């Protein structure tokens, strides 16, 4: 029996939820397929257990074919996300299209394609973990970021209702403020993170990754269709 395989999107950054999640699965001797736009600074580019696929998730039409080429996976982690940090009065149509595609429609297409693959293989359903955000519950200064993350949490519940009878285990995490570098050039986002740090409310990406790994591997089957908030400890 070969190694289990994880398909994860957006795990190419030097620091963040995706790369730390990938690290845990590799330590557990999984093979990994990583989908991202840019692998120029990817830590695991030479790892023989990692296949890096350069792909823009804004291209929805190619996703089903891509999953077919990848073949069997045991775990799907929809980690990619986009925040335009744009006020609603300044949103351009192309920005709206891209954030809808990357944050919502691409995860939907990946879920649908992976489920189709499992059905075609007549194999046991695997596990899916969607990375949403606390913005799904509380909103965000980028209106469409909060809206797409809320929708991602909702489709997690919907796929659970539709496919639980077939053995699908699907959950989502909703992290709070993450300690990473993605906010550094955005003043209002930097202010949020600095305030969170001052109040000990910043989450390390490793904490979110541990939750995703648990949901993707060994969490009880009764935890299904669940939205798991991940907040900073004291």
C-alpha positions in Angstrom: 0.0 0.0 0.0 1.4 3.4 -1.0 1.7 6.6 0.9 -1.4 8.7 1.5 -1.6 11.9 -0.5 -2.7 15.4 0.4 -3.7 18.1 -2.1 -3.3 21.6 -0.7 -3.6 25.0 -2.3 -1.5 28.0 -1.5 1.2 26.3 0.7 4.0 28.1 -1.0 4.6 31.1 1.3 7.7 31.2 3.5 5.5 31.5 6.6 1.8 30.9 7.0 -0.9 28.3 7.6 -0.3 26.5 4.3 3.4 25.8 4.7 3.0 24.7 8.3 0.2 22.4 7.4 2.2 20.9 4.6 5.1 20.4 7.0 3.0 18.4 9.4 1.6 16.1 6.6 5.2 15.5 5.3 6.3 14.6 8.8 3.5 12.1 8.9 4.9 10.6 5.6 2.2 11.8 3.3 2.9 12.6 -0.3 1.8 16.1 -1.2 0.6 18.0 -4.2 0.7 21.7 -3.8 -1.2 24.1 -6.1 0.0 27.8 -6.1 1.0 30.5 -8.5 4.6 31.1 -7.5 7.1 28.6 -6.1 10.2 30.9 -6.3 10.6 30.8 -2.5 9.1 27.4 -1.8 10.8 25.5 1.0 10.0 22.0 -0.3 10.7 22.5 -4.0 13.3 19.7 -4.0 11.5 17.3 -1.7 10.8 14.1 -3.5 7.5 13.7 -1.8 6.2 17.0 -3.0 4.8 17.8 -6.4 4.5 21.6 -7.0 2.0 22.6 -9.7 2.0 26.2 -10.8 -1.7 27.1 -11.4 -3.8 30.2 -11.1 -7.0 29.3 -9.2 -8.7 32.2 -10.9 -8.9 29.9 -13.9 -11.9 27.9 -12.9 -12.4 26.0 -16.1 -9.2 24.0 -15.8 -9.7 22.8 -12.2 -11.6 19.6 -12.9 -9.0 18.6 -15.6 -6.2 19.4 -13.2 -7.6 17.2 -10.5 -8.1 14.4 -13.0 -4.4 14.6 -13.9 -3.3 14.6 -10.2 -5.2 11.4 -9.6 -6.1 10.0 -6.2 -5.8 12.1 -3.1 -6.8 11.2 0.5 -7.1 14.7 1.9 -7.9 18.1 0.3 -7.1 21.3 2.1 -8.4 24.5 0.5 -6.0 26.9 2.0 -5.6 29.6 -0.7 -7.2 32.9 0.0 -7.2 36.5 -1.3 -7.8 39.7 0.6 -7.7 42.8 -1.6 -7.7 45.2 1.3 -10.0 47.4 -0.7 -12.8 49.7 0.5 -16.1 48.8 -1.0 -16.3 52.2 -2.7 -13.1 51.5 -4.6 -13.7 47.9 -5.7 -13.1 47.2 -9.3 -15.0 44.5 -11.2 -11.8 42.5 -11.9 -11.0 42.5 -8.2 -14.5 41.3 -7.4 -14.3 38.5 -9.9 -10.9 37.3 -8.7 -11.8 37.2 -5.0 -15.0 35.3 -5.7 -13.0 32.8 -7.8 -10.1 32.3 -5.5 -11.9 32.3 -2.1 -15.1 30.6 -3.1 -15.6 29.2 -6.6 -12.2 27.5 -6.8 -12.6 25.7 -3.5 -16.1 24.6 -4.6 -14.7 23.3 -7.9 -11.9 21.5 -6.1 -14.3 19.8 -3.7 -16.6 18.8 -6.5 -13.7 17.4 -8.6 -12.2 15.5 -5.7 -15.5 13.9 -4.8 -16.1 13.0 -8.5 -12.6 11.4 -8.4 -13.5 9.3 -5.4 -16.8 8.2 -6.9 -15.1 7.3 -10.2 -12.5 5.2 -8.3 -15.2 3.6 -6.2 -12.9 4.3 -3.3 -13.6 5.4 0.2 -14.2 9.1 0.6 -11.4 11.1 2.1 -11.3 14.2 4.2 -11.6 17.9 3.2 -10.6 20.9 5.3 -11.5 24.4 4.2 -9.6 27.4 5.6 -12.2 30.1 6.3 -11.7 33.0 8.6 -13.2 34.7 11.7 -14.2 37.3 9.1 -17.0 34.9 8.2 -18.6 35.6 11.5 -17.6 39.2 12.2 -17.1 40.8 8.8 -14.0 42.5 7.4 -13.0 45.9 6.1 -12.7 44.2 2.7 -16.4 43.4 2.4 -15.9 40.7 -0.2 -13.3 38.9 1.8 -15.7 38.5 4.7 -18.5 37.5 2.4 -16.5 34.9 0.5 -15.2 33.3 3.7 -18.8 33.2 5.1 -19.9 31.4 1.9 -17.0 29.0 2.2 -18.0 28.1 5.7 -21.6 27.6 4.5 -20.7 25.3 1.6 -18.7 23.2 4.0 -22.0 22.5 5.8 -23.8 22.0 2.6 -21.4 19.4 1.2 -21.6 17.6 4.6 -25.4 17.4 4.2 -25.2 16.2 0.7 -22.3 13.7 1.0 -22.2 12.5 4.6 -24.2 9.4 3.6 -21.2 8.5 1.3 -18.7 8.8 4.1 -17.3 12.3 3.3 -15.7 14.1 6.3 -15.6 17.8 5.6 -14.9 20.6 8.1 -13.6 24.2 8.1 -11.4 26.2 10.4 -12.0 29.9 11.1 -8.7 31.4 12.3 -8.5 34.8 14.0 -5.6 37.2 13.4 -2.5 35.3 12.2 1.1 36.3 12.9 2.5 36.5 9.3 4.0 39.0 6.9 1.0 39.3 4.5 -0.3 42.4 6.2 3.0 44.4 6.4 2.3 46.8 3.5 -1.4 47.5 4.4 -1.6 50.1 7.2 -5.1 49.3 8.5 -4.3 45.5 8.5 -1.0 46.2 10.3 -2.8 48.2 12.9 -5.2 45.3 13.6 -2.3 42.8 13.9 -0.3 45.1 16.2 -3.4 45.7 18.4 -3.9 41.9 18.6 -0.3 41.4 19.5 -0.6 43.9 22.3 -3.6 42.0 23.7 -2.1 38.5 23.2 -4.7 37.7 20.6 -2.4 36.8 17.7 -2.4 33.2 16.5 0.7 31.4 15.3 0.2 29.6 12.0 1.4 26.4 13.6 -1.6 26.3 15.8 -4.0 26.5 12.9 -1.9 23.9 11.0 -2.2 21.5 13.9 -6.0 21.8 13.8 -6.1 21.2 10.1 -3.8 18.2 10.4 -6.1 16.8 13.1 -9.2 17.3 11.0 -7.5 15.9 8.0 -6.2 12.7 9.7 -7.5 11.6 13.0 -10.4 13.7 14.3 -13.5 11.6 15.3 -15.9 11.0 12.4 -18.6 12.7 14.5 -16.8 16.0 13.9 -18.2 16.6 10.5 -19.8 19.6 8.8 -18.3 21.6 11.7 -16.8 25.1 11.7 -13.9 25.2 14.1 -12.8 28.6 15.4 -9.1 28.9 16.1 -8.2 31.6 18.5 -5.2 32.7 20.5 -4.6 31.2 23.9 -3.8 33.2 26.9 
